[in-house]
């Protein structure tokens, strides 16, 4: 799979309802909060560790649950 196809898949994934339901964005579509998969609470992005592999750049578990 080439880089162009990977970019297309990532952009499509960011438009899905599941992706959007676990994240809160401001008016400029900047990610401000994310839902932790363990405690199920929405928390500010600074409460998550960074992860280059994730679409939004943050781990799915908050620092408190990790």
N, CA, C and O of each residue as an XYZ file, in Angstrom:
264
protein
N       0.857     -1.171      0.000
C       0.000      0.000      0.000
C       0.907      1.241      0.000
O       1.834      1.338      0.805
N       0.635      2.170     -0.896
C       1.487      3.354     -0.991
C       1.004      4.478     -0.056
O      -0.076      4.401      0.531
N       1.829      5.508      0.061
C       1.535      6.627      0.969
C       0.212      7.316      0.644
O      -0.522      7.706      1.553
N      -0.093      7.465     -0.621
C      -1.333      8.145     -1.026
C      -2.558      7.383     -0.544
O      -3.511      7.984     -0.048
N      -2.537      6.068     -0.685
C      -3.658      5.245     -0.220
C      -3.787      5.288      1.294
O      -4.899      5.311      1.820
N      -2.668      5.300      1.997
C      -2.695      5.375      3.456
C      -3.317      6.691      3.902
O      -4.117      6.713      4.838
N      -2.958      7.783      3.244
C      -3.538      9.091      3.572
C      -5.045      9.089      3.349
O      -5.794      9.623      4.168
N      -5.491      8.498      2.254
C      -6.925      8.442      1.951
C      -7.676      7.660      3.026
O      -8.757      8.067      3.454
N      -7.106      6.546      3.459
C      -7.741      5.727      4.492
C      -7.829      6.501      5.805
O      -8.864      6.469      6.472
N      -6.754      7.195      6.184
C      -6.753      7.978      7.422
C      -7.787      9.095      7.364
O      -8.501      9.321      8.342
N      -7.880      9.790      6.252
C      -8.858     10.869      6.118
C     -10.282     10.330      6.185
O     -11.145     10.946      6.812
N     -10.539      9.193      5.552
C     -11.861      8.584      5.619
C     -12.192      8.183      7.060
O     -13.299      8.424      7.542
N     -11.215      7.566      7.744
C     -11.430      7.106      9.122
C     -11.804      8.249     10.046
O     -12.601      8.068     10.967
N     -11.235      9.430      9.811
C     -11.519     10.587     10.657
C     -12.940     11.111     10.472
O     -13.412     11.905     11.285
N     -13.626     10.680      9.416
C     -14.993     11.130      9.154
C     -16.047     10.166      9.688
O     -17.239     10.466      9.625
N     -15.631      9.023     10.209
C     -16.608      8.044     10.689
C     -17.260      8.492     11.992
O     -16.673      9.264     12.751
N     -18.445      8.019     12.245
C     -19.193      8.374     13.458
C     -18.491      7.874     14.717
O     -18.495      8.554     15.743
N     -17.896      6.704     14.644
C     -17.198      6.160     15.811
C     -16.035      7.077     16.206
O     -15.855      7.376     17.387
N     -15.256      7.517     15.234
C     -14.131      8.426     15.510
C     -14.636      9.725     16.124
O     -14.084     10.203     17.115
N     -15.672     10.290     15.542
C     -16.205     11.565     16.017
C     -16.881     11.440     17.384
O     -16.859     12.391     18.165
N     -17.474     10.296     17.684
C     -18.185     10.133     18.952
C     -17.239     10.061     20.148
O     -17.658     10.285     21.283
N     -15.978      9.753     19.902
C     -15.002      9.627     20.986
C     -14.110     10.850     21.142
O     -13.186     10.846     21.956
N     -14.381     11.901     20.366
C     -13.559     13.101     20.401
C     -14.416     14.351     20.332
O     -15.464     14.357     19.686
N     -13.972     15.415     21.000
C     -14.656     16.700     20.949
C     -13.733     17.718     20.286
O     -12.554     17.819     20.627
N     -14.282     18.464     19.340
C     -13.509     19.441     18.583
C     -14.051     20.841     18.840
O     -15.225     21.010     19.169
N     -13.190     21.839     18.688
C     -13.656     23.222     18.806
C     -14.172     23.700     17.447
O     -14.297     22.901     16.520
N     -14.469     24.982     17.323
C     -15.042     25.533     16.082
C     -14.106     25.429     14.886
O     -14.567     25.392     13.746
N     -12.784     25.381     15.129
C     -11.813     25.269     14.043
C     -11.402     23.819     13.787
O     -10.385     23.570     13.139
N     -12.183     22.862     14.291
C     -11.918     21.425     14.152
C     -10.603     20.997     14.773
O      -9.946     20.085     14.271
N     -10.214     21.642     15.853
C      -9.025     21.246     16.603
C      -9.485     20.351     17.757
O     -10.422     20.687     18.481
N      -8.824     19.225     17.914
C      -9.176     18.282     18.971
C      -8.908     18.904     20.339
O      -7.792     19.340     20.621
N      -9.943     18.943     21.191
C      -9.766     19.520     22.526
C      -9.971     18.479     23.631
O      -9.362     18.584     24.696
N     -10.815     17.486     23.388
C     -11.045     16.434     24.380
C     -11.193     15.094     23.683
O     -11.598     15.007     22.524
N     -10.850     14.047     24.433
C     -10.938     12.694     23.916
C     -11.497     11.798     25.015
O     -11.299     12.072     26.198
N     -12.187     10.740     24.636
C     -12.776      9.811     25.598
C     -11.809      8.658     25.865
O     -11.357      7.988     24.936
N     -11.499      8.437     27.135
C     -10.629      7.335     27.543
C     -11.402      6.022     27.392
O     -12.570      5.936     27.770
N     -10.745      5.005     26.840
C     -11.413      3.719     26.641
C     -11.555      2.924     27.935
O     -12.323      1.963     27.983
N     -10.826      3.308     28.990
C     -10.895      2.586     30.261
C     -11.925      3.218     31.193
O     -12.881      2.560     31.602
N     -11.732      4.489     31.527
C     -12.641      5.141     32.485
C     -13.883      5.745     31.815
O     -14.820      6.155     32.501
N     -13.890      5.800     30.490
C     -15.037      6.288     29.693
C     -15.363      7.760     29.927
O     -16.494      8.186     29.693
N     -14.382      8.542     30.386
C     -14.587      9.971     30.621
C     -13.902     10.791     29.539
O     -12.837     10.427     29.041
N     -14.536     11.912     29.185
C     -13.897     12.842     28.264
C     -12.889     13.668     29.042
O     -13.207     14.231     30.090
N     -11.669     13.734     28.520
C     -10.600     14.481     29.180
C      -9.843     15.316     28.155
O      -9.843     15.010     26.963
N      -9.198     16.377     28.639
C      -8.396     17.240     27.775
C      -7.258     16.425     27.158
O      -6.798     15.445     27.745
N      -6.819     16.831     25.991
C      -5.780     16.079     25.289
C      -4.468     16.022     26.056
O      -3.691     15.087     25.865
N      -4.199     17.004     26.925
C      -2.944     16.965     27.682
C      -2.955     15.877     28.762
O      -1.937     15.651     29.417
N      -4.083     15.209     28.951
C      -4.174     14.103     29.898
C      -3.932     12.755     29.229
O      -4.103     11.707     29.851
N      -3.531     12.787     27.950
C      -3.205     11.582     27.187
C      -1.756     11.667     26.714
O      -1.263     12.748     26.393
N      -1.083     10.532     26.675
C       0.268     10.488     26.128
C       0.180     10.537     24.603
O      -0.836     10.157     24.021
N       1.237     11.002     23.971
C       1.262     11.071     22.513
C       1.590      9.711     21.924
O       2.347      8.928     22.498
N       0.996      9.448     20.752
C       1.215      8.190     20.047
C       1.126      8.458     18.551
O       0.054      8.779     18.037
N       2.229      8.330     17.863
C       2.280      8.611     16.424
C       1.425      7.647     15.612
O       1.002      7.984     14.506
N       1.163      6.459     16.138
C       0.414      5.447     15.403
C      -1.084      5.736     15.348
O      -1.771      5.284     14.432
N      -1.588      6.483     16.319
C      -3.023      6.797     16.371
C      -3.353      7.933     15.406
O      -2.523      8.808     15.162
N      -4.552      7.915     14.867
C      -4.975      8.945     13.904
C      -4.924     10.346     14.488
O      -4.541     11.293     13.801
N      -5.307     10.485     15.748
C      -5.332     11.814     16.363
C      -4.037     12.150     17.088
O      -3.870     13.272     17.567
N      -3.114     11.189     17.175
C      -1.817     11.434     17.790
C      -1.738     11.191     19.285
O      -0.736     11.532     19.912
N      -2.791     10.599     19.875
C      -2.820     10.349     21.308
C      -3.219      8.902     21.592
O      -3.978      8.295     20.836
N      -2.689      8.354     22.707
C      -3.102      7.027     23.145
C      -4.595      7.026     23.436
O      -5.196      8.079     23.647
N      -5.188      5.837     23.445
C      -6.617      5.709     23.733
C      -6.905      5.709     25.227
O      -8.040      5.946     25.640
N      -5.873      5.441     26.052
C      -6.019      5.458     27.512
C      -5.421      6.744     28.046
O      -4.360      7.179     27.598
N      -6.108      7.356     29.009
C      -5.573      8.570     29.631
C      -4.388      8.201     30.528
O      -4.168      7.026     30.820
N      -3.636      9.200     30.957
C      -2.462      8.960     31.793
C      -2.849      8.308     33.116
O      -2.101      7.473     33.623
N      -3.985      8.663     33.681
C      -4.424      8.090     34.949
C      -4.739      6.599     34.830
O      -4.502      5.844     35.774
N      -5.256      6.176     33.712
C      -5.638      4.771     33.508
C      -4.513      3.929     32.912
O      -4.576      2.700     32.950
N      -3.513      4.558     32.376
C      -2.441      3.841     31.699
C      -1.426      3.280     32.622
O      -0.467      2.650     32.176
